[in-house]
Amino acid sequence: MRELARSMFEGFPAFQPAAPRTEAGSATGPVSEMPQLESWEDRFAAVSRLRFVMEDPGQLLANSVSSYVVDQLCACGNSPAAVRIPGFDNVEYPPKPAGSYI
């Protein structure tokens, strides 16, 4: 998965166990902890988090957004409809092909 993450997300911070930085910002240096999401629109940090979980064998894929979603649920009074999810909200997906079950 590490090689896949490196090829898919070139230009985003790589995981490095002993790196001192934890903010993704727009820098591409390595990070040792999950980068912070500033908002649901923080695409750079969201992709950086995805690369991080793919490269760190101790992470689950869901960890790329789970802590952010839990924080947002707490902030909005536990109303799932009010939580905006990075990479899913305000994304225009192509129409489902006719006859497709997917």
C-alpha positions as a Markdown table, in Angstrom:
| # | Residue | x | y | z |
|---|---|---|---|---|
| 1 | Met | 0.0 | 0.0 | 0.0 |
| 2 | Arg | 2.9 | 2.3 | 0.7 |
| 3 | Glu | 4.1 | 2.2 | -2.9 |
| 4 | Leu | 0.5 | 2.7 | -4.2 |
| 5 | Ala | 0.1 | 5.7 | -1.9 |
| 6 | Arg | 3.4 | 7.2 | -3.1 |
| 7 | Ser | 2.4 | 6.9 | -6.8 |
| 8 | Met | -1.2 | 8.0 | -6.3 |
| 9 | Phe | -0.5 | 11.0 | -4.0 |
| 10 | Glu | 2.9 | 12.3 | -5.2 |
| 11 | Gly | 3.3 | 15.9 | -4.1 |
| 12 | Phe | 1.5 | 15.3 | -0.7 |
| 13 | Pro | 3.3 | 14.8 | 2.6 |
| 14 | Ala | 4.6 | 11.2 | 3.0 |
| 15 | Phe | 4.4 | 9.3 | 6.3 |
| 16 | Gln | 7.7 | 9.2 | 8.3 |
| 17 | Pro | 7.6 | 7.8 | 11.8 |
| 18 | Ala | 10.0 | 10.3 | 13.4 |
| 19 | Ala | 9.2 | 13.5 | 11.5 |
| 20 | Pro | 8.6 | 16.5 | 13.7 |
| 21 | Arg | 5.9 | 18.2 | 11.6 |
| 22 | Thr | 2.1 | 17.5 | 11.9 |
| 23 | Glu | 0.6 | 20.3 | 9.8 |
| 24 | Ala | 0.2 | 19.5 | 6.1 |
| 25 | Gly | -0.4 | 23.1 | 4.9 |
| 26 | Ser | 0.9 | 23.1 | 1.3 |
| 27 | Ala | 4.3 | 21.7 | 2.1 |
| 28 | Thr | 5.2 | 18.2 | 0.9 |
| 29 | Gly | 7.6 | 17.3 | 3.6 |
| 30 | Pro | 7.0 | 14.1 | 5.7 |
| 31 | Val | 4.6 | 14.0 | 8.7 |
| 32 | Ser | 4.7 | 11.7 | 11.7 |
| 33 | Glu | 1.2 | 12.3 | 12.9 |
| 34 | Met | -2.2 | 12.7 | 11.2 |
| 35 | Pro | -2.4 | 16.2 | 9.6 |
| 36 | Gln | -5.1 | 18.4 | 10.9 |
| 37 | Leu | -8.2 | 19.2 | 8.8 |
| 38 | Glu | -9.0 | 22.9 | 9.1 |
| 39 | Ser | -12.4 | 22.5 | 7.5 |
| 40 | Trp | -14.3 | 20.0 | 5.3 |
| 41 | Glu | -13.0 | 22.0 | 2.3 |
| 42 | Asp | -9.4 | 21.4 | 3.2 |
| 43 | Arg | -8.6 | 19.2 | 0.3 |
| 44 | Phe | -4.9 | 19.2 | 0.6 |
| 45 | Ala | -5.0 | 18.0 | 4.2 |
| 46 | Ala | -7.7 | 15.4 | 3.4 |
| 47 | Val | -5.6 | 13.9 | 0.7 |
| 48 | Ser | -2.5 | 14.1 | 2.9 |
| 49 | Arg | -4.4 | 12.2 | 5.6 |
| 50 | Leu | -5.4 | 9.5 | 3.0 |
| 51 | Arg | -1.7 | 9.1 | 2.0 |
| 52 | Phe | -0.7 | 9.0 | 5.6 |
| 53 | Val | -3.1 | 6.1 | 6.5 |
| 54 | Met | -2.0 | 4.2 | 3.4 |
| 55 | Glu | 1.7 | 4.5 | 4.3 |
| 56 | Asp | 1.4 | 3.9 | 8.0 |
| 57 | Pro | 0.8 | 0.2 | 8.7 |
| 58 | Gly | -0.7 | 1.0 | 12.1 |
| 59 | Gln | -3.6 | 3.0 | 10.6 |
| 60 | Leu | -7.0 | 2.0 | 9.3 |
| 61 | Leu | -8.3 | 3.7 | 6.1 |
| 62 | Ala | -11.3 | 5.1 | 8.0 |
| 63 | Asn | -8.9 | 7.0 | 10.2 |
| 64 | Ser | -8.4 | 9.5 | 7.4 |
| 65 | Val | -11.7 | 11.2 | 8.3 |
| 66 | Ser | -13.1 | 9.5 | 11.4 |
| 67 | Ser | -11.6 | 11.9 | 14.0 |
| 68 | Tyr | -12.8 | 14.9 | 12.0 |
| 69 | Val | -16.3 | 13.5 | 11.6 |
| 70 | Val | -16.5 | 12.8 | 15.4 |
| 71 | Asp | -15.4 | 16.3 | 16.2 |
| 72 | Gln | -18.0 | 17.7 | 13.8 |
| 73 | Leu | -20.7 | 15.6 | 15.3 |
| 74 | Cys | -19.9 | 16.9 | 18.7 |
| 75 | Ala | -19.9 | 20.5 | 17.5 |
| 76 | Cys | -23.3 | 20.3 | 15.8 |
| 77 | Gly | -25.2 | 18.6 | 18.6 |
| 78 | Asn | -24.9 | 15.0 | 17.2 |
| 79 | Ser | -26.8 | 15.8 | 14.0 |
| 80 | Pro | -25.3 | 13.6 | 11.2 |
| 81 | Ala | -27.1 | 15.6 | 8.5 |
| 82 | Ala | -25.2 | 18.7 | 9.5 |
| 83 | Val | -21.7 | 17.1 | 9.1 |
| 84 | Arg | -19.9 | 17.8 | 5.9 |
| 85 | Ile | -17.5 | 15.1 | 4.9 |
| 86 | Pro | -14.3 | 15.9 | 3.0 |
| 87 | Gly | -14.3 | 14.4 | -0.5 |
| 88 | Phe | -18.0 | 13.6 | -0.5 |
| 89 | Asp | -19.9 | 16.9 | 0.0 |
| 90 | Asn | -20.0 | 19.3 | -2.9 |
| 91 | Val | -18.7 | 16.7 | -5.3 |
| 92 | Glu | -20.5 | 16.2 | -8.6 |
| 93 | Tyr | -20.4 | 12.5 | -9.4 |
| 94 | Pro | -21.1 | 11.2 | -12.9 |
| 95 | Pro | -24.5 | 9.8 | -13.5 |
| 96 | Lys | -25.0 | 6.1 | -12.9 |
| 97 | Pro | -25.1 | 4.2 | -16.2 |
| 98 | Ala | -28.5 | 2.8 | -17.1 |
| 99 | Gly | -28.9 | -0.8 | -16.0 |
| 100 | Ser | -26.0 | -0.6 | -13.6 |
| 101 | Tyr | -26.3 | -2.2 | -10.1 |
| 102 | Ile | -23.4 | -0.2 | -8.7 |
